[in-house]
Amino acid sequence: MRKLLLLASLALAGLGWATGQANAAGSEKTTTQWTLEKTQDALARAPRLSDEQRARQEAAFRTELATKQALSQALSSPEVVPELRPGAGKDERLARWRELPAEEAYALFKASGGELPAELAARFNQSLVAMPFDDTRRQAGDSPLTAFLIDGTAPGDSYQDHGDTALLSDYLHGVPLALDRGCIKTSEFAANDAWYVFTLSEPTLVTASTCAATLHYDTRLGLFSSNLDLAAGRDDLCQQNSLLSTISCCLDPGTWYLVVDGFSTFAGEYDLTVDFAACPPQAPDLTGGPDAFGHRWRHSQADDGPDFHWLDTSDGPVLTLGDDGVSAPLPLTGGGLTRFDFFGSLPGSLYVGANGLLNFDGIKMSVFENGPLPDDGPSRPRGVICPWWDDLDPSAGGQVTYWNQLDINGRMIVQWTDVPAFGGSAPMSFQAILARGGDILLQYLNLDENRLNSATVGLDDPSGTDGLQVLFDGSGAPLGDQTALRFTPPRPDQGGPDLFGHTWITSRMAGGPLAIQHSMDGAVTLSLGDDDMATVSLPFEFPFYGNAYTSMQVCSNGFLAFTANSLAFSSNEPLPSPQGYGLHNAVYAFWDDLVPDLGGSVLYLADPSHQRAIVQWNQARFYWSQTETCTVQAVLHADGSIELQYVDLPEAQLASCTIGIENLDGSDGLEVCYNGRGVTLEDDFAIRIDLPATRPTRGEGAGHAWINSLDPAGPSDLFEDISTTGVQLALNGDDQTVLQALPFAFPFFGVPQTQLWVCTNGYLSFNDEAAQYFNQPLGDGQPPNNLICPLWDDFNLALGGAVHWLDDPAHQRVIVQWTNVHHYDGIRGPYTFQAQLKASGDIVFGYGLLDDTGSATAGIENADGSQALQVAFDGAGGQLAQGVTNWITTRDPRPARITDLAITPTDFSNGHARVHMTFTPVTTTVNGQPLVVDHYLIIAVEQDPYNLVSPYIDILPPDYMDGEGGLTFDALGWLA
């Protein structure tokens, strides 16, 4: 065993924690002299230290002794203060830490994140300052190259050592650390560190510990790969001493480093034990994915997996299938948004194979020999959903039935009931539930365990190159009686804004709400039947879309309405729905056809002490499936934020609800989920709807400026639908472009352009470049360049929609409109938006219909990407929302100032004052150069004897002025 000389303990031997309280100055001087002599003697007898090292160590000891002397003097005449009261708060205990036991005070400072007092830190740490690594002073254990070798690493081997990091240096300082790959990651390593190296030949449980009866200093431990990536780290994890550390996790075969380090920059003596053991049996896979498209799956035994809830459809229409038979196509349409989304497509028909698989074209579905997924072999079926792909024979017993409920509650169910395998086996019953939006739920009532080694469970895409495999020939997830699997496509976990500015975020995101069921102690039970409403009073004024409400109506169908006499509609709608039933001004927690009085209830809790009001639909049953229940909470906070808690949801009943909010007349709303489109719902899950954040409404750069219709001086909504007046362009697929000639030379970054390429992905370019589906920030120099981007995102016209073009010579402009296009994922959409290019060089972006814009870019960029004006990128910047217009204009250097300006009132109407402006036209810039664009004027209202407007300075195009040169201001001095 290697034994390092403990020099620091000699320096501390003559100074206990309270020595200074009793020692006089003379005895303290004697102690100091004795300690220095002992230290110098110890240094002289240390054979492994160079002269330079001994000199540095002695200097460090002198510094620490000075700290101890200062501490002794401070404690020699303590201030008389009242005794620390029992139960004192953390702040009071921190302020009077000297009255606490030393270890308690130390732990309190550490937990608070505050800086430890030097005299307190010195009580538990030999050195308080890290020593920088210097390769010229390399010594054993100081770095990975000189790491101490741990030789025996087989299960059952153990290693022990005693060392001192005060003699070493801080090699890890400044080394970047990778993300945690297992166990728990500690904070950064910034103290002196001792290195150990070992090699594993098999997966091994490695447990390292500095736990010992004696506390030498505050250690922490880290495990690093051979590339110095941090695999795991721990701090403060010992039963007998919380300042010492233990780390334990399974590591793969290979070379690994173990590092003994200190909290903060502390160092000292340590006792190390490393034990090696066999890894415990690996738990079976209960989750998986994503595939390349983004699908994931979860098992019912996973913590947040689906609940098994058999939906018996054995009395539904029977599919007569022989051995290896395939059904006729079953329609997946039924009016409205009722189709099933699969890998970004919306198939219209479903084919059922006797051998426990589904697909959408019926090709190769009679193949009885199962295979792995995905599989693009020429003889294999593609685009399949395999609840249990095996050689089954419904003609020998049992039946296959289906139930198309897409129009009612958004699902199609196919069920194999008591079907044996070919040649005979125990009968098996399982079902596949396909929900609008793309969720797939597979449920297993009873399986033959002897067939696990010959079955495939999973899905793949229509090309057979992408997919998820849950089980293949016995390898994979543990499937058995009364188990379930849920497949979900990629979906957003945050979104918005709506026109008002609301956004939403889920509990799966950093900064999202905590998923928790709030206590309903003290709540009242509302007497609600089917399609019923009850009015309740709020304990505060609740702000909602610019209005304040003191009461609301609670509906049995899962929503809250702020308009009196609202109707309890059971049929949910998308949001916003200005032409809907007339139900608006509401919070839709889980709008579906619920019947809470069939064994459930609706509770209401006014909670003024927490400035909130809570409504809980408790075990409410569904009208169309009264064996399934849901428990949902809506929490209104006094600040206007809304919290939605999903305690218990039936996975097979999630494609017929609406979640979100809507304003008073249905002209604005925030849709989080509608009929399976939107967020992925599950048990123990939460959504928070936040009030509008402050977002810019104007900006400038690269010789241009933008302003939107939300700015008081901005344009009105200038969107003009051309879907019936424009020409449809030859764009009908994914990532396509088409060249169009312009009817005028359009000035763009000083270059006249006569043609442009229109891309399906929501942008225009004056460069002939391949379509780019992945939006990027503007001005980064990366292609594509020379861009005009009203809404650059990954749109796929193969899913529907069109691009229209309109030459408008009367207004000297061209309009390009993307009409009812969908995002590539097939979930988000439709989107309708446009770009107007004016002969003057001005550009107008208009938005008629938008879904989530959190992955889009808006703005312009020059030919090589070196200059750009970015309006928005990935949810940041200006607002991209339905009804918002963004105006981009060329901005020269500011025009010269107008000095002979006067205003006179001419008319008052609707609270506005119309004023005439008289001025000398400006033709030069502030630098005396001619203006390239001569139609811009500077308006500087500095004298207003009639007190009509506030001082206002800006550069305005003539569009703001009427034919007589008049401008209209509101009472705040903004252009009306």
N, C-alpha and C positions, 0 to 999 in steps of 0.2 A: 504494500500500500504506500502510495506517495504521500509524504508529510511535508507541508510547507511551513516555514517559520512564521509564527504569528507575531509580527513586529508591533502591530497597532495595539494589541492587547497590553504590551508592556507600557506603552505610552499612556494607556488609560488606567493602569492598575492602581495608581495612587490617587485617582479622582473618582469617587463614587458619585451617584446622582445628586446627593445633597451635601457633599463634602464642603462646598463653599459656604453653607449656612453656619458651620461651626468653626472652620479654620480661620485663624488670624492671618494677617499679612505675612508675618515671619514664617510661620509653619508652612504657608502656601509656597513661599520662596524655596524652602528646603525641599518640599515635595517636587517642585519643578526641577531643581538641580538634580535630585535623585533620579527623576524620570528621564531627564536628558542623558545622564550618565548611563543609565540602563539601556536607553535607546541606542546611544553611540556604541556601547559594548555589543549589543545585539547586532547592530549593523556591521561591526567589525568582524563578527563571527559568522556572518552570512556568506557562505562560499559562492553562492550562485549569483550574487549581485555584483555588477561592475561598479567601479568608483563613481561613475556618473549616476548610476541608479541609486547608489547609497546616498549621494548628495541630494538627489531629488526627493528621496524618501525622508531624509532628515528635515529638509525644508518643509515638507508636507506636515511632519509631526510638530514642528515648531508652530505652524499656523494653527493646527488643531489645539495645541496647548494654550495658545493665546485665546482661543474661543472658550476653552474650559475656565480660564482665569476670569474672563469677562462674566461668565455665567456665575462663578463663585461670588464675585463682587456684587452682582445683581441680586443674588439670593441672600446675601449677608444681612440686609435690612429690608425685609419685605414690607410692603404697604399693608396696613391693617384695613381689611374690608369685611363686610358682612359675609357670613358663611354661605357657600353656594347652596341654594334651596333645593330640596328634592324635586325631581321632575322638571328641572330647568330645561328650557328649550335649547336647540342646537346652537343658535347664535350666542346665547348667554354662556353656554359651556365652552364654545370656541374662544370667546373673549376672556374667559377665566380658566384657560386650560391648565395653568400651573397648579390649580387646586384638584385636578383630576389625577388618578393613577397615570403614570407616564404612558403605558401602552394604550390605555383608553384614549388619552389625548392625541397620541400619534395616529391611531386608527380614525379618530374623528376628523382630524385635519385631512387625512388621506381620502376619506369618503367624501368630504365636502369639495374636493378638487382645489382647495386653497394651498398656498405655499406653506410648507412645513417650516416652523421656526428653526433656525440653525441649531440652537442649543437643544431642542427636542429631538431633531433628527440625529444629532451626535450621540444621543443616548443609545440608539439602536444600530448605528452604522459607523464603521471604522473610518471611512473616508466619505466626504460629501461632494467631492469634485471628481468628475471623470477625467481620466488621463488619455489624451489623444493617442491614437495608434501611430507608431513610427516604425516602419519596416526595418530600419537600421538597428533597432533595439529589440528585434524579435527574440522571444523566449518561449519555452514550452507552454502550450495551452493558450497562447496569446492570440491565435488566429486559426482559421481552418487549416492552413498549411502546417501548423505546429500542434494541432489538436491531439489530446491524449487519446490513445486507442483503447476502446472497450472491445476486448477480444471475444469472449464467450457470449453469444447472442441467441443461442438455441432456447426454445421454451424450457423454463426451469432454471436458467442461468441467472446470476445476480452479480452486481458490481457495486463496490463502495469506494468512496474517496473522500478526502478532506483537503480543502484548498482555501485560497485567499485571493479574491478578485482585486483587493487593494494593491497587489503586486503586479497586476496585469494592466491592460489598457482597453480602450473603447473601440474595438475593431468594427462593430456594427454601426457606429455613428455615421449617418448619411447614406447607409446602404438601403436602397429601396426594397420594401417588403411586399410580396405578392398577397393576393387575397387569401383568406382562410380557406383551406382545403379539407378541413376536418377538425373535430374537437372544438376548442374555443380559442379565438385569437386574442392575444393580449395587446396592450398599447405598444407604442414604439420602444425599441431598446436603445437607451441612451447612456447607459452606465458601463463601467468596466465589465468585460465578459470573459468567462473561462470556457474553452471549446473542448468538446469530446466528439469522437467520430466512431461510428460502428456500421457494420454491413449486415443486412438481413438477407437470408436465402429463401425465406417464405414469409407470407403475411404474419405479422407478429404483433401482439399487444405489448407495447412498451410503456412502462410506468416509471417515471422519474420523480424523485422527491428530495427536497431539502428539509423535510420535517425531521426534527430532532428534539431531544429534551432541552438542549441549550439553544437559545436564540442568539445568533452571532450578528446577523444583519438582515435587512428586509430584501429577500431574494425574489426573483421571478425566473421562470424557465421558458425556454423556447426550443422547438424542434424544427429544423430546417432541412430542406432537400439538398442534394449535391449541388444544385444551382443557387443555393441560398434563398430559395423561396420559403417563406414562413408557412409551415404546415399547421402548427398549433402552438399555443402559448397560454400560460396561466400565471396568475398572481394571487397570493393570499388564499391558499386552500389547504390548510392543515387543521386538524381538530385541536391539537394541543397548542398550536400557536398560529394565529391568523396571518402573521406577517411572513410566514414561510410558505412554500409552494409545492404543489403536486400537479403533474400532468400525466394523462393516460389516454392513449388512443391506439388503434390498429394502424400499422404502417405497412406499405407494400414492400416487396423485396427491392433491395438497392442500398445505396450508401446514404446515411443520414448523419446530421450533426445535432448534438445536444448542447445548448448554451445555458450556462448559469450566469444570470445578469442581476442587476439590482433595480429596485424602484427608483424613479427619477435618475439621478446621477450617482447613486450611493454604491458603496463597495464594502467588502469585508470578508470575514471567514465564513465557511459553509461546510456542511456535511451532506454529501450526495449519495443517494442510493438509486440504482437503476435495476429494475426487474423485468425479465422477459417471460412471456407466457403465450400460449396459443390464443389466437383471436377467437372470440365466441362465434358460434354459428351465425352466418349472415342472415338477417331477416329477409323473408321473401319480398320481391318487388311488389309494392302496393300502389306505386305511381309510375308514370312514364311519360316520355316525350320531352321536348316537342319534336315532331317531324319537321321537315323543311318548310311545310306550309304553316305549321304552328299548332297543330292539334296536340292535346295532352290527354292522358287518361288517369283515372283514379279508381281504386278498388273500394268496395264497401267496408273493408276492414281498415282502411286508412283513416287517419284522424278526422279529416274533412271530406271523406268519401261519401258516395251516395247511400241513401237508405234503401234496403231491399223492401219493395212494396209491390207484390205481384198484382198485376192488372189482368184478370182472367178474361180472355177474349175467345174462349173455346166455343161460345155460342155465336160467334161472328161468321161471316161468309167463309165457306170451306174452299180451299184450293186443292183440287184433285190432282195429286202429283204421284206418278209412279216412281220406281227406282231411277235415280239420276234425272228426274223430271224437272222441267222449268215452267213456271207459270206464264200466262199471258201478261202483257204489261198492265200494271195497276196505276191509274192516274194519280199524280201527286199535286194536281192543281185543283182549285175549287173556288176561285174568285178572291180578289184582294191579294195581300201578301201572305199567301198560304203555302208557298212552295218550300221545299227542303233544300238548304244550301249545302253543297258538298264540294270541297276543294275549290271554292270560288265559282262554281257553276250552279245553275238552277235546273236540275233535271226535271223533265215533265212526267216520267214514268218510272216505275219500280218493277224489277223482275225478282221472283222468289225461286231459289233453287232448293230441291228436295234435300240436298246435302248440307243444309245449314248455312247458306250464304245468300247475300243479296247483291244485286248491282243494277245499273241503269241502262244497259244496252242489251242484256240477255246473251251476250256472246261468251262462249266457252263455259257456260254456267253448269253444264252437265258433268264437268270433271269431278270424279269421285275421290281421287287421290289428293289429299291436302298437301300444302306446301308452305314454305316460309313467306313472310310479307316484309317489304313489297316484293313483287315478282313480275318482271316484264317479259317472261318467256313467251314464245309464240303460241304455245299450246295452253297457256294459263289464262284464267279470267282476270280482268283488270277493273279497277274502280270498284272494288268489292267491299262489302261490310260483312264480316264473318262472325256471327255470334257463336257458331260451333260448326266449323267446316270439318266434316267427317263423312265417311261413306254411310249415309243414313238411308233408310228405306221406309217412307211413309206408307207404301202399299202393303207392308207386312204388319202394320198396326199403327194406331194413333191417327192424328190428323194435323194438317197445317191450316191455320185460319188467319184472317187479317181483319183489321178494324180501322177504317179511314176516318179520323176525327180532325183532319186539318182545318175544316171550316168551323168546328165547334171549339176545340181547345188546342189546336195546333199540333197534332201528333198523328202519326201512322204507326200502328202496332201490328207486327207479324209474330205469330206464336206457333211453335212446334209443341204439340201436346202428346205425351206418351209415345214418342216415335223411337223405334229401335234402330240399331245399326244393321247394316246388311249382314245376313247370316245369323242374326239374333244377338241380342244383348238386353240388359235391363232397359226398360223404356225411359226416355229422357224428355223433360219439359223445360223449355227456355223460350225467351221472347226478345225481340229487338224493337225498341221504341225510337222512331225518328221524329225529332221535333223541329218545328220551324226555327230557322236561325242556324241549324247545323248540329245541335246537340244530339248525341246518340246514347241511349241507355240500354244496356244488355242485362237481362235478369235471368237467373238460373234457379228454377224451382227444385228440380232434382236432376242429377247427373249420374252416369255410370262411371265410377272411379276407374274401372278397367279400361275406359276409352280415353283417358287423359293423354296417353302416349301416342294417340293417333289423330289428334285434333289440332286445328289452328283457330285462334281468336285474334281479331284485329281488323285493320282496314288498310287499303292502299288507294292511290289516286288513279285517274283514268289512264295514265301512261304506264302504270306499274312500277314507277321509279321512286315513289315517295309513300310513306305510310308508317303505321305503328303496329308492332307485333306484341301482343300481350302473352300469348301462349303458343308454343309450337312443339308438338310431340313430347309433352310432359315438362318442358322447360319454360319457366316463366311464372306468372302470378298463380297463387293458390286458388283454384276455382273448385267449388263444391256446391252442395245444396244451399239454397237461400243466400246466394251471394250476388253481387251486382257490379257492373263496370259502367263508368260514365266517360264518354269522349266529348271533349269540348274544342271548338275551333278557336283561333286567336281572336281575342276581343279586347277592347280598351278598358283600362282601369281608371281613366280620368277623361274628362271631356268638357265641352263648352268652348266659348261662352255662347249664351243666347244673346239676343240683341240688347237686352238690359245689362248683360254682363255677368250673369250667374255662371259658375263653373261647378263641376262635381268631381269627386275623388273617392276611391274605395279604400277599405281597410287593408288591401293587399299592397298599397303604395306607401312609400316613405312619406310621412307627413299626413297620411290619411287618418280616418277616425279609428278608434278602438272598437272592436267587435265585442259587445257586452250587452247582456239583457238587463236593462235598468229595473230596479225594484219598483213594484207597483203597490207597495204598502200604503194604505190610505186611499186607494183609488176607488172610484164609484163604478158600478156596472151599469152600462147604458142599455136600455131596453130597446133592442133593435131586432127586427125580423128581416125577412128577405126584401132586398131593394128598399131599405129604410134609412132614415136620417134622424139625427138628434142634435139639437143646438146646445153648445156648451160655452161658458165664459172663459176667457183667457185671463191669467193673472197679471198680464202686462199688455201694452200695445205692441202688436207684432207687425214689423215692417215687411211688406210684400209687394214687389213691383211698384214701389213709390207710394203706396197707401199704407195706412196703419189700421189694424183691426183689433177689436177687443173681444170678439166672439167668433165662433166658426161652427160649421155643421160637420158632424162626423157621420160618414156613410158606411153602411154595412159592407159595401163592395170595395173597401180598402183605400178610400181617399178622404181628404179633408177639403171642404169648400168654404170660401170666405164671402160668397154671395148668398144673401138670404133667399130662402125658398128654392135652393138648387134641387134638381131632380137626381134621384139615386140611380143613375144609369148603370146597367149591368154590362153592357157591351163596351169594351174598352176601345180607345182610339189612339192613333199616333199623335205626337205633340210637335209643334202646336197644330191645332185643327180649327182654323177660323170658320170653316164651313161645317163644323161638326154638330153634334146634337144641341149645342147651346150650353153645355157644361164646361165652364172655364173657371179661372180664378181659383185654382185648386192645387193642393199638394197630393200627388198620387204615390202613395207608399207601395201599394200592390193592388192596382186596379184590375179586378177580375170579378166574375160572378160568384160571390161568396154568400154563404148562408150561415152566419155565426150562431143562430139560435138552435141549430141542430146539434147540440152538445157542446158548442163553443160559447164564446162571449166576446164583448167589446168593452174594454176598461178605459177610464179616463182619469188622469191624475194631474191636477193643477199644483205645481210645485214652485211657489214664489220664492222659497228660500234658496233654490238653485236657479231661479230665473228661467224656468222651463215649463213646458206642458207636454205630457206624454199620452199618446193614444196607443193601446195595444189590442190588436185583433188576435184573440187567444184561441188557438186550436179551431180556427174557423174552417168549416167544410166548404167544398166546392159544389156548386149546383149540379154540374155535369158529372161529378165523380165524388159521391158523398162518403166514400171510404177514405179519402185523402184530406189532410188538414194542413193548415199553415199557422205559424205564429210570427207576427210582424209588429214592430214598434215604429211609430213616427214621433220624433222629439223635436218640438219647436223651441228654439232658444230666443231669448229676448233681443239678442243682437241681430236677429234675422236669419241666422244660419239654421239649417234643417239637417237632422240626423235620422237616418233610416236604418233600423236594426232588423236583420233577418235571422231569427232564432231557429226556426224549423221550417223547411220548405220541402215539398215533394218534388223530386227531380223530374218526374214524368209530367208535371203540371206547370212548367215554367215558360211555355211558348204561347200563352194566351193572356198575358198581363201587360200593363203599362206602368212604368215608373218614371217620375219626373215632376215638373211643375209647369204651370201655364198662367198667363196673365189674364186680365179682366175680360178682354174681348177675343182671346184666342189668336191674336196677331203675333204673339211672342211666347216662346216656351223653351224648356230645356228637357229634351228626351234622353233618359238614361237607358231605358229598355222598352222595346215594343215588340210583342209577339215573337220572342226569341232573338230579336236583333238588338245588339247593344251589349251591355255588361253581362258577364257570366255570373249567375246567381248560385248560391249554395248556402248551407247551414252555417251559423256562426259567422256572419258576414255583415259588413256595414258600408253605407254610402253617406257621404256628407255633401250637402249642397251649400256652397259658399256665396256670399254677397260679392258684387263686382269688385274686382281689384282695379286700382288706378292704372290705366293703359294709355300710351301716347295716342294723340289724335292728329299729330302732324310731325313732320321731320324734314330734314334736307341733307343733301350730300351729292357729290359727283356732279355738281352743276344743275341739280334738279331739286324739287321740293314736293312733298305730298301732304295732303290734308284730307280727312275723311268727314263723312256726314254727321258724325257724333261731335265734331268740333263746332262751337258756336259760330265760327266764321266759315265753316265748311259748306260743301254743296248739299243740296237735298238728295234724296234717293233718286238716282238717274238711271236705274235699271229699266231697259225697254225690251220686253220679250220679243224676239224675232223668230221664234220657232215656227210661226206660220207665214211670215213675210220674207224670211231669208232662204237661201239655197242650202240644202244639206250637202256637206262635203263627203267625199269618198273615204270615210273613216268608219270602220265597223269592227275593229279588232283590238288587240292589246299592243301598246308601244308602237303606234303607227304615226307617220307624218305625211303631210301632203303639201305641195308647193302652190302658193296662191300669188297672183299678180296684184299689186296695189294700184288704185286708180289715180294716185298722186305720189309724188316723191315725199316720203315721210322722213322728216329730220330726226335722227336718232344718234345722240352723242356726236353731233357735228357732221354726220355722214348721211346723205340723202339715200333712202332705201326705196326700191321699187318692187320688191317681192319679199315674201316671207314664208316660212314653213310653219304649219299649224300642227301641233302634236296632241295626240289623244290625252296626254298626261297633264293637260291644263296650262300649257305655255306656248308662246310664239317665239320663233328664233329667226334671225336674219342670216344665220350660218347653216350650211347643209351638213348636219350632224345627226348621228343615230339618236333615236328617241331614248331618253333617260327616264326611267321610272322612279329612281330613288331621289327624292328632293334633297337639295343641298342649300347651305347658306349662300347668299350672293356676295360676289367680290372675292371669292377664294381662288380664282384663277382656273378652277377645274371645269372641263367641259360638262355640259353644253354652255356656250356663252352667247353674247349678243341677244339677250333674252328679254322678253316681256312676259311676266308671270302673274296672271290674275289669281291662279290657285294651282301651283305645281304640286301634284300628288300622283299616286299610282292609280290611274283610272283605267278601266277595262270595258271598252264599248262592246265586247262580245257578250257582256251581261245585259246589254240594252243601252238606250240613249243614242244621242247623235251630236254632231257638231254642225252649226249653221253659220253662214256667212252672208253679210248684207252690205252692199255698196250703197252709200247714202250721199249722192252728190249734192243734194239740197243743203245738207248740213256739213259738207266737206269732211266726211268721216267714213270709216269702215268699222263694222261691228262683227266680232267673232264670238259665238256663244256655244258653250258646252251645255247640252240640254238633257236633263234626267240621266246623267251618267252615274255609274257606281264605282266604288273603290274595288281594287283587285280582289280583296278578300270576300266580296259578295255580301258583306254584312253592312258596311257603311254606305249610305246613299238613300235616295238619289240626291245629286247635286246639279244645280243649274246656276251658271255664272257666265260673265262675259267681259271682254275687253273692247273698249272703244278707242280707236286710233284717229285723232283729229289731224287735219292737214297742217295745223299750227305746230304740231309736235306734242300737244297735250295728250294724255292717256287717262282713261276712266275705267276703273274696275267696278263692276256692279254685281251684286249677289242676290239672286232671286230665291234660291232654295238651297240650304246647306245642311249637311250633317256635321259630324266631328271634323274640325280643322286643325287638330293638334299635330298633324304630320305634314303640313303644307308650307310652301314658300310663296310669298307675294312680293313683287318689286320688279326692278329692271337692272340690267347689267350690260356693260359695253362689250366690244368685239373680242377682247382677250381676257375678260374677267378681272381686269385690274381696277375698274371703277364700277360702283354699283350704288343703287338706292334701294335698301331693303325696307319694306313696309312691315313684314311679319315673317317669322320662321318658327315652326314647330310650337305654336301656341304662345310665343313671346312677340312683343312688338304691338303694332296696331291691331285693332279688332277685325277679324274676318267673320262676319255674321250676316244672316239673312236681313236684307233691308239696309245694309251699310254700303256706302259708295266711297271708294278711294280715288282721289284725283291727283295725278302726277303731272307736273308742269316743269318746263325748262326755266331755270332761274339764273339770270345773269348776275354778275356782281351788282350790289344794290344801286338803284338809280340815284342820281343826284337829288338833293333835298329840294322840295318845293317851299318857297318862302312867302309867296303872295297868295296864301290860302285863306279863304273866308267861308263861313257857312251861314245859311239863313234857313229858318224853318218855313216849310211851305204847306205841310199837311200833317194832321194827326189822325191815326186810325188804329184801332185794335191794340192800343197801348204802345204803338211804335211812333217814332218821329221820323218823317222823311225830310232830308236836308239836301240842299244843292251845294255842290262843291265847285268853286271857281279857282282855276290855277293856270299856271304857265306849263304847257306840255314839257315833259322831260325827255331828252334824247341822248343824254350822256350818263355814264356811270359816275360813281363817287371819285373815280380816278381820271375823269375827263375823257374817257374813251367812248366811242359811239356804242349805243345799245344794239346788240345783235337782234334782239326781239324788242321791237319798239312799242308793243301794245301793253307793256306793263307800266303802271303808274304807282307812285308812292303817295299814300294818303296819310297825312300827319295832322290830326285834329288836336291842336294845342291851345286854341282860344275858343271858348264857347260861352259867349255872354248870355245865352239863353238857357244855360245849364241843361242842354239836351243830351249830350254824350260825354263819356269819359275820354281822357286822352287815349288815342288809338293810333298805332303806327303799324303799317304792314304794306306789303306789295300786292296789288290786286290786279287780276286780269279784267278786261272789260265786261266779261260775263256778269260781274256783280252789279254793273251800272245799268240803269234804264236808258231809254233813247235820249233823254234830256240831260244825261249826266248825273242823275240823282242816285243817292244811296239811302238805304233805310237801316237805321240803328234801333236796337231795343233799349230798354231803360238802363241796361248795364253798359251800354256803349259797344255791344257786339253787333256785327252785321246780322240783320234779321233774315 
